[in-house]
């Protein structure tokens, strides 16, 4: 239908099947335009088709157009979230955090989740630039865009590092397609038996997606025009600089948001779609509250509403089930968390502290072992400085010695002239009192005797800024069969 404008509106309390309207066309400010509101049946969602009378057409209903509510104010804030906006829904940012912020804003407005279904890169946003096989782009080719906005030529060459495509949660049935490619090994009988119990799916074959492309731009090699010989010359210089490791670039993440018309299902901030997963921030808060002992559904619901109102940057509407879950959804998550123990915030902080102490313990333990065996092999008498005069105890092949002097005298009296230690593995643990437990497995060779396996365990205790050995256990690896 040519020269027609289509708008979807809420009709409120309109009871008639159609209402005639008369509007003034804004393009030339002169022509009168007739319009008609047509009830689609089922709800207050109506589509207005406006057409200029001079075109000779008639107002009617387009069956192929999805029932979508448009809100011009809704998308007007997206360009402010881009670091550089190239259009209303396309631009780039400089960090993956800003890209996720933009995605969340779009999901909140459209009341739809977008998920990555394949080719998921954990390090997206921090992808390393490979040393070889660089393909230098000046703009996106038609084959590279894959139904997303093109990166136009601006004189700056770039290299594509990674791509992330987030499909609408009501998109294609990827698992079903995968099973079909692999072949179904189940018998016809088992398949028929399972068909009546097939779960309801939220997949509607929607093709809308959010595309993110991570690239590195090299502004130092910018050219003024699009001439082919200039691009080739600049590409050769850039490739040579990359091979020499002298090229520095600017990392960008291009984000392409879909139009609402790309969805094949209703999009309305007040329309409650099924299968709405909880926002990760709301889910994390719910698990935290369960860990603190909040298990009543009504109390949990009120607490989550306050959390969303005060802590979410773009407050959603009350009908958005991703942020305001129903009582049944809350009850299910509480039941899951109670059976699957969730750590409290204090427990999480303690574990994080222990992980940091563990890293420190491994560094100190390995450095201590290198120094200990180096001193042992050179001059055993110098080991007295590593033991406490009265608080150290050593077990050497079953014999026990107390204090630094007693331990050192025994080590010096061992019946060999030369010794060499080789460490196979060193395992270190931090303890609750900030001591360090060190277990060593290795081999030693004394004089001209054959190599022997040994096991030695140390307990290192902190004294100010230094550590000393409180416990020392040594055994040669001999076995009786």
FENZI-V571199 format. One record per residue. RES is the residue in three letters. PHI is phi in whole degrees, 0 to 359 (none if undefined). PSI is psi in radians with two decimals (999 if undefined). NEAR is the number of other C-alpha atoms within 8 Angstrom. Layout:
RES|PHI|PSI|NEAR / RES|PHI|PSI|NEAR
//
This chain:
UNK|none|2.01|4 / UNK|279|2.60|4 / UNK|57|0.52|7 / UNK|253|2.54|9 / UNK|244|2.29|7 / UNK|244|2.28|8 / UNK|225|2.42|9 / UNK|252|2.27|12 / UNK|226|2.82|10 / UNK|270|2.31|8 / UNK|268|-0.11|8 / UNK|68|-2.10|5 / UNK|260|0.37|5 / UNK|295|2.23|6 / UNK|256|-0.44|4 / UNK|287|2.76|5 / UNK|288|-0.47|6 / UNK|208|2.58|8 / UNK|227|2.28|8 / UNK|275|2.42|8 / UNK|233|2.78|8 / UNK|227|2.13|8 / UNK|233|2.81|8 / UNK|257|2.20|9 / UNK|290|2.37|11 / UNK|269|-0.18|6 / UNK|290|-0.77|4 / UNK|243|-0.18|6 / UNK|75|0.16|7 / UNK|237|-0.73|7 / UNK|284|2.39|8 / UNK|278|2.48|10 / UNK|235|2.23|12 / UNK|267|2.56|13 / UNK|217|2.91|13 / UNK|213|2.39|13 / UNK|264|2.13|12 / UNK|249|2.24|11 / UNK|280|2.14|10 / UNK|279|-0.22|7 / UNK|88|2.19|4 / UNK|88|1.47|5 / UNK|102|-3.07|4 / UNK|257|0.38|10 / UNK|266|2.14|13 / UNK|232|2.69|12 / UNK|242|2.30|14 / UNK|254|2.17|12 / UNK|251|2.02|14 / UNK|253|2.27|12 / UNK|219|2.42|14 / UNK|292|2.28|14 / UNK|298|-0.53|10 / UNK|294|-0.35|5 / UNK|284|-0.23|8 / UNK|81|0.22|6 / UNK|264|3.04|9 / UNK|240|2.62|6 / UNK|286|2.37|10 / UNK|201|-3.00|6 / UNK|249|2.32|7 / UNK|261|1.90|5 / UNK|290|-0.42|5 / UNK|278|-0.24|4 / UNK|278|2.25|5 / UNK|296|2.70|10 / UNK|277|1.61|10 / UNK|234|2.33|11 / UNK|270|2.20|12 / UNK|260|2.48|8 / UNK|223|1.83|6 / UNK|295|-0.54|6 / UNK|283|-0.36|6 / UNK|293|-0.75|7 / UNK|267|0.02|8 / UNK|287|-0.21|8 / UNK|265|-0.10|8 / UNK|294|-0.72|11 / UNK|296|-0.40|13 / UNK|286|-0.35|7 / UNK|272|-0.29|8 / UNK|285|2.49|11 / UNK|292|-0.69|9 / UNK|225|2.01|8 / UNK|266|2.17|12 / UNK|264|-0.39|8 / UNK|201|-3.01|7 / UNK|297|-0.62|9 / UNK|235|0.31|12 / UNK|218|2.33|13 / UNK|179|-2.91|14 / UNK|221|2.75|13 / UNK|232|2.98|14 / UNK|255|0.00|9 / UNK|213|2.66|9 / UNK|291|-0.47|10 / UNK|296|-0.74|6 / UNK|293|-0.60|10 / UNK|295|-0.71|11 / UNK|292|-0.61|8 / UNK|297|-0.73|8 / UNK|295|-0.72|11 / UNK|297|-0.76|9 / UNK|296|-0.67|8 / UNK|298|-0.75|9 / UNK|293|-0.71|10 / UNK|296|-0.67|11 / UNK|293|-0.72|10 / UNK|292|-0.70|9 / UNK|270|-0.16|10 / UNK|61|0.57|11 / UNK|225|2.45|9 / UNK|266|2.57|9 / UNK|239|2.26|11 / UNK|232|2.61|8 / UNK|276|2.21|10 / UNK|255|-0.43|9 / UNK|205|2.89|4 / UNK|52|0.88|6 / UNK|273|2.06|7 / UNK|262|2.16|6 / UNK|292|-0.63|4 / UNK|263|0.46|6 / UNK|300|2.32|10 / UNK|100|-0.30|8 / UNK|226|0.55|5 / UNK|294|2.33|8 / UNK|283|2.53|5 / UNK|278|2.10|5 / UNK|291|2.76|6 / UNK|276|-0.32|7 / UNK|228|3.03|5 / UNK|56|0.89|5 / UNK|276|2.20|8 / UNK|255|2.01|6 / UNK|266|2.22|9 / UNK|250|2.65|9 / UNK|246|-0.37|12 / UNK|196|2.90|10 / UNK|283|2.32|11 / UNK|278|2.92|7 / UNK|296|-0.53|7 / UNK|287|-0.46|6 / UNK|275|-0.37|6 / UNK|287|-0.68|10 / UNK|52|1.04|6 / UNK|64|0.48|4 / UNK|231|2.98|7 / UNK|295|2.54|7 / UNK|274|2.55|9 / UNK|274|1.91|6 / UNK|283|2.79|7 / UNK|291|2.19|8 / UNK|230|0.23|6 / UNK|89|-0.08|10 / UNK|253|2.14|12 / UNK|285|2.69|14 / UNK|211|2.82|11 / UNK|238|2.28|11 / UNK|279|2.13|11 / UNK|263|-0.81|11 / UNK|202|2.81|9 / UNK|224|2.40|8 / UNK|231|2.15|12 / UNK|247|2.14|10 / UNK|251|1.98|11 / UNK|275|2.67|13 / UNK|301|2.50|13 / UNK|296|-0.31|10 / UNK|259|0.53|9 / UNK|278|-2.54|12 / UNK|282|2.77|9 / UNK|272|1.49|8 / UNK|295|-0.70|7 / UNK|294|-0.68|6 / UNK|294|-0.72|7 / UNK|294|-0.64|8 / UNK|294|-0.75|8 / UNK|297|-0.65|9 / UNK|294|-0.67|8 / UNK|292|-0.69|6 / UNK|284|-0.38|6 / UNK|94|2.41|6 / UNK|268|2.02|6 / UNK|272|-0.10|4 / UNK|286|2.62|6 / UNK|287|2.82|6 / UNK|297|-0.61|6 / UNK|294|-0.81|6 / UNK|295|-0.64|8 / UNK|294|-0.74|9 / UNK|294|-0.60|8 / UNK|292|-0.54|7 / UNK|274|-0.40|8 / UNK|303|-0.75|7 / UNK|295|-0.33|6 / UNK|258|0.26|5 / UNK|296|2.29|6 / UNK|287|2.61|4 / UNK|293|2.30|4 / UNK|256|2.62|4 / UNK|268|-0.02|8 / UNK|283|2.25|10 / UNK|237|0.17|9 / UNK|73|0.41|9 / UNK|292|2.36|13 / UNK|261|0.04|11 / UNK|291|2.46|11 / UNK|206|2.79|11 / UNK|257|2.18|13 / UNK|250|2.24|13 / UNK|241|2.30|11 / UNK|236|2.19|12 / UNK|262|2.13|14 / UNK|226|2.88|13 / UNK|239|2.13|12 / UNK|260|2.48|12 / UNK|245|1.58|13 / UNK|290|-0.35|9 / UNK|291|-0.27|4 / UNK|249|0.47|10 / UNK|292|2.48|10 / UNK|242|2.85|10 / UNK|273|-0.62|5 / UNK|227|3.07|6 / UNK|266|0.26|9 / UNK|301|2.45|6 / UNK|295|-0.70|6 / UNK|293|-0.55|6 / UNK|290|-0.70|10 / UNK|294|-0.74|11 / UNK|296|-0.73|8 / UNK|295|-0.77|8 / UNK|293|-0.62|11 / UNK|295|-0.70|10 / UNK|296|-0.74|8 / UNK|295|-0.73|9 / UNK|295|-0.75|10 / UNK|296|-0.67|9 / UNK|294|-0.69|8 / UNK|294|-0.63|10 / UNK|294|-0.73|10 / UNK|294|-0.55|9 / UNK|275|-0.12|7 / UNK|74|0.44|6 / UNK|252|-0.01|7 / UNK|270|2.27|9 / UNK|242|2.35|5 / UNK|233|3.01|8 / UNK|251|2.14|8 / UNK|277|2.25|9 / UNK|230|2.64|12 / UNK|238|1.88|15 / UNK|279|2.26|13 / UNK|242|2.21|13 / UNK|242|1.91|12 / UNK|269|2.45|10 / UNK|281|2.71|9 / UNK|287|2.61|8 / UNK|297|-0.49|9 / UNK|290|-0.21|7 / UNK|287|-0.30|9 / UNK|279|2.56|12 / UNK|254|0.44|10 / UNK|217|2.89|9 / UNK|299|2.40|10 / UNK|235|1.95|12 / UNK|203|2.25|9 / UNK|296|-0.34|11 / UNK|259|0.06|7 / UNK|263|2.14|8 / UNK|270|1.82|8 / UNK|276|2.64|5 / UNK|285|2.92|5 / UNK|60|0.73|5 / UNK|275|1.94|9 / UNK|287|2.62|7 / UNK|291|2.52|10 / UNK|298|2.49|8 / UNK|299|-0.55|6 / UNK|290|-0.68|6 / UNK|291|-0.71|11 / UNK|296|-0.72|9 / UNK|297|-0.71|8 / UNK|295|-0.72|9 / UNK|298|-0.78|12 / UNK|295|-0.65|11 / UNK|296|-0.74|12 / UNK|293|-0.66|10 / UNK|297|-0.69|13 / UNK|297|-0.47|12 / UNK|273|-0.02|7 / UNK|103|0.12|6 / UNK|276|1.89|9 / UNK|235|-0.06|8 / UNK|277|2.31|6 / UNK|297|-0.80|9 / UNK|293|-0.71|7 / UNK|296|-0.71|9 / UNK|296|-0.74|13 / UNK|297|-0.78|12 / UNK|295|-0.71|8 / UNK|294|-0.72|8 / UNK|294|-0.64|12 / UNK|296|-0.71|9 / UNK|294|-0.68|8 / UNK|298|-0.80|9 / UNK|295|-0.71|11 / UNK|294|-0.65|8 / UNK|264|-0.50|6 / UNK|249|-0.32|6 / UNK|275|2.29|8 / UNK|294|-0.68|4 / UNK|247|1.58|6 / UNK|302|2.19|7 / UNK|276|3.06|8 / UNK|282|2.81|7 / UNK|293|-0.33|6 / UNK|276|-0.12|9 / UNK|281|1.86|13 / UNK|286|-0.21|12 / UNK|290|-0.49|10 / UNK|248|-0.46|10 / UNK|239|1.39|11 / UNK|291|2.73|11 / UNK|286|2.95|7 / UNK|297|-0.67|9 / UNK|294|-0.67|6 / UNK|295|-0.76|8 / UNK|298|-0.74|12 / UNK|298|-0.71|9 / UNK|296|-0.74|8 / UNK|290|-0.64|9 / UNK|296|-0.74|12 / UNK|297|-0.74|8 / UNK|297|-0.77|8 / UNK|292|-0.56|11 / UNK|288|-0.63|9 / UNK|281|-0.60|6 / UNK|256|1.68|6 / UNK|307|2.21|7 / UNK|252|2.27|10 / UNK|291|2.52|8 / UNK|286|2.98|9 / UNK|296|-0.67|8 / UNK|295|-0.69|6 / UNK|294|-0.71|8 / UNK|297|-0.68|9 / UNK|294|-0.69|8 / UNK|295|-0.71|8 / UNK|293|-0.69|8 / UNK|297|-0.69|8 / UNK|294|-0.70|8 / UNK|294|-0.65|9 / UNK|297|-0.72|8 / UNK|296|-0.72|8 / UNK|294|-0.57|10 / UNK|293|-0.72|11 / UNK|299|-0.76|8 / UNK|296|-0.71|8 / UNK|296|-0.69|12 / UNK|294|-0.71|11 / UNK|295|-0.81|8 / UNK|293|-0.75|8 / UNK|298|-0.77|13 / UNK|292|-0.70|10 / UNK|295|-0.69|8 / UNK|298|-0.79|8 / UNK|298|-0.72|8 / UNK|299|-0.76|8 / UNK|290|-0.69|8 / UNK|297|-0.90|9 / UNK|286|-0.48|9 / UNK|294|-0.74|8 / UNK|291|-0.70|11 / UNK|300|-0.79|11 / UNK|290|-0.52|11 / UNK|273|-0.91|6 / UNK|205|1.77|8 / UNK|297|-0.43|11 / UNK|294|-0.37|10 / UNK|281|-0.09|8 / UNK|285|-0.18|12 / UNK|300|-0.50|10 / UNK|290|-0.29|7 / UNK|269|-0.17|8 / UNK|252|2.72|12 / UNK|276|2.48|12 / UNK|304|-0.60|8 / UNK|232|-0.38|7 / UNK|262|0.08|8 / UNK|262|2.52|14 / UNK|224|2.41|12 / UNK|230|2.36|11 / UNK|247|1.98|11 / UNK|241|1.83|10 / UNK|54|0.71|7 / UNK|94|-0.34|5 / UNK|270|2.45|6 / UNK|249|2.43|8 / UNK|225|2.54|10 / UNK|237|2.34|11 / UNK|83|2.73|13 / UNK|297|-0.71|13 / UNK|294|-0.82|8 / UNK|298|-0.74|9 / UNK|294|-0.77|13 / UNK|292|-0.69|12 / UNK|299|-0.68|9 / UNK|293|-0.71|8 / UNK|294|-0.67|9 / UNK|290|-0.43|8 / UNK|272|0.01|6 / UNK|297|2.43|6 / UNK|278|1.10|4 / UNK|207|2.75|7 / UNK|264|-0.77|6 / UNK|238|2.61|7 / UNK|210|2.56|10 / UNK|220|2.28|8 / UNK|253|2.47|10 / UNK|230|2.10|7 / UNK|271|2.18|9 / UNK|273|-0.76|8 / UNK|210|2.63|7 / UNK|228|2.09|11 / UNK|246|2.26|8 / UNK|234|2.47|13 / UNK|227|2.46|10 / UNK|272|2.65|12 / UNK|246|3.01|8 / UNK|292|-0.39|5 / UNK|260|0.35|4 / UNK|69|0.32|9 / UNK|278|3.00|11 / UNK|231|2.17|13 / UNK|262|2.17|13 / UNK|237|2.20|13 / UNK|243|2.20|11 / UNK|242|2.31|12 / UNK|240|2.25|12 / UNK|195|-2.90|12 / UNK|232|2.61|12 / UNK|225|2.70|12 / UNK|224|2.12|12 / UNK|249|2.31|12 / UNK|49|-2.13|8 / UNK|251|0.24|5 / UNK|288|2.78|6 / UNK|296|2.80|6 / UNK|294|2.51|8 / UNK|228|2.57|9 / UNK|278|2.48|11 / UNK|225|2.70|12 / UNK|234|2.31|12 / UNK|218|2.39|11 / UNK|235|2.32|12 / UNK|240|2.57|12 / UNK|243|2.03|12 / UNK|256|2.24|13 / UNK|245|2.43|11 / UNK|280|2.36|10 / UNK|228|1.61|7 / UNK|73|-2.05|5 / UNK|259|0.02|5 / UNK|240|2.98|6 / UNK|237|2.59|10 / UNK|227|2.81|11 / UNK|275|2.07|13 / UNK|267|-0.61|13 / UNK|226|2.42|11 / UNK|217|2.08|13 / UNK|236|2.24|10 / UNK|231|2.37|11 / UNK|215|2.42|9 / UNK|280|2.48|9 / UNK|278|1.27|8 / UNK|254|2.47|5 / UNK|230|2.57|4 / UNK|244|2.15|3 / UNK|255|999|2
//
